[in-house]
Structures are given as C-alpha cells and as structure tokens.
Amino acid sequence: MARGPLIAWHRRAGGQLETVGGWEICTSHPETAGVVLAQDNLLLDWSHRSVIELGGSRTGELVKGLVGSDVAVSRMGAGRAGIVCRLTPGRAIVFGNVGPGVLADPAAVDVTGGWATIVLCGPDAINILSLLTSADLRTRSMPVAAIRQGPIAGINTLLCHFAEHWELHACPDSVLSLWEALLDAGDAYRLRVVGAERLGDVVTVGGGDSGGEAAS
C-alpha cells in the first residue's frame, strides 16, 4: 500500500483514512464534514494522483496524442488523461492516468513517487499564495492555463493556475513544509482542509477548467 507524504499529518488532524486504488488517502476531515460553500477557502491533498514525465524529441508528439494539439512551454492543457504541463520543448509532466499505451513508450517515465500535489481553491487563494511568494500571480502576468516554477514559502514548486483553483506540485520531502506554510498563511482567511470525498467540490476531475491553451 502506498502512502503520500501528508498521511501522518492527516492522521494527527483527525482525518478519516481509507485505502483507494492501492493508496492510503484521507477521504474526509471533521472540520469540513458539513456543507462546503463557494466562498470557502479550501486545501486538498492530491498526492495519490499518477504522475508521468515525458522527455526527449518525441515529447511534442506524445503531448498531441494526449491533448489533441501541442501545448506551449509554460502552459498546460487538459486531455483525456488529466493535465499536461509543458516545462520545456523536450519535457512535459502529466498529472493523471495516461494509459498503458503511453506508459509503454520509452519517452514516458512513471514519477508518481517523485511529486506531491496540493490543491488550493477559494476567493482568497491568490491572497494566500501572495503571502508566500514574490512572484506576480495576477491574471495579466499568470493567466489561466499558465504554469510557473519557483519558490513558494522557499520551496521549489510547480504552480498551475486553473479557472477555479490552483495546484502546487512539489517534492514529497518538502511538501509538508509547504502544506503547513499554506495553512499558516491561510489562517486569516479561514482556510480549511478537505478530504478526497470533496474533490468534486474543489476541482473538476480531469482538468476541464484548465483553459487547455495550445501552442501557437
């Protein structure tokens, strides 16, 4: 059974843990067991999602197969497998299940254990993030479907901007510090933790709100 790096934190916080798809995950938290409203600021651990790295000269071809078109560098696109983040012309990260066909390709490497994902949503999400980074996160500088790598709370993070939420991808060894920094920064905004059972309240599964920006 696989465990994400935040499982011990969830257990201490009173979260309900269950085994789903071979992973021990937090399905619910007592503080968000009731109604979750659109104006709530919420934090979700999505570290059990599959992550595949695409590299080499065939990266663009594989991205097209997943998304339907190429994706520009520093942008992401929504495809049948989830979200494809284009880091460089020869490197992309896919958050989601790409299927056995892609996994069999020599250009694809399963790096699920090398990434952990935090989802942040709510009307004050950008205010919380701005307390932890000097990067300009305003829409004119980082529009929907844009991605950016850099420090959040001093931790190297791949930050993805969706229409209704933000995703923060980091090394599992550092994600607990990032998680706790977000909770501290979000305290003034009543940021609350939700379990995986509320995933549909936080994010469109499959990334349908990513904006799906393709390369020009």
Stockholm file with secondary structure:
# STOCKHOLM 1.0

chainA/1-216         MARGPLIAWHRRAGGQLETVGGWEICTSHPETAGVVLAQDNLLLDWSHRSVIELGGSRTGELVKGLVGSDVAVSRMGAGRAGIVCRLTPGRAIVFGNVGPGVLADPAAVDVTGGWATIVLCGPDAINILSLLTSADLRTRSMPVAAIRQGPIAGINTLLCHFAEHWELHACPDSVLSLWEALLDAGDAYRLRVVGAERLGDVVTVGGGDSGGEAAS
#=GR chainA/1-216 SS CEECTTHHHHHHTTCEEEEETTEEEEEECGGGSSCCCTTCCEEEECTTSCEEEEESTTHHHHHHHHHSSCCCTTEEEEETTEEEEEEETTEEEEEECCCHHHHTSTTEEECGGGCEEEEEESTTHHHHHHTTCCSCCSTTTSCTTBEEEEEETTEEEEEEECSSEEEEEECHHHHHHHHHHHHHHHGGGTCEEECGGGHHHHCCTTCTTSCCCCCC
#=GC SS_cons         CEECTTHHHHHHTTCEEEEETTEEEEEECGGGSSCCCTTCCEEEECTTSCEEEEESTTHHHHHHHHHSSCCCTTEEEEETTEEEEEEETTEEEEEECCCHHHHTSTTEEECGGGCEEEEEESTTHHHHHHTTCCSCCSTTTSCTTBEEEEEETTEEEEEEECSSEEEEEECHHHHHHHHHHHHHHHGGGTCEEECGGGHHHHCCTTCTTSCCCCCC
//
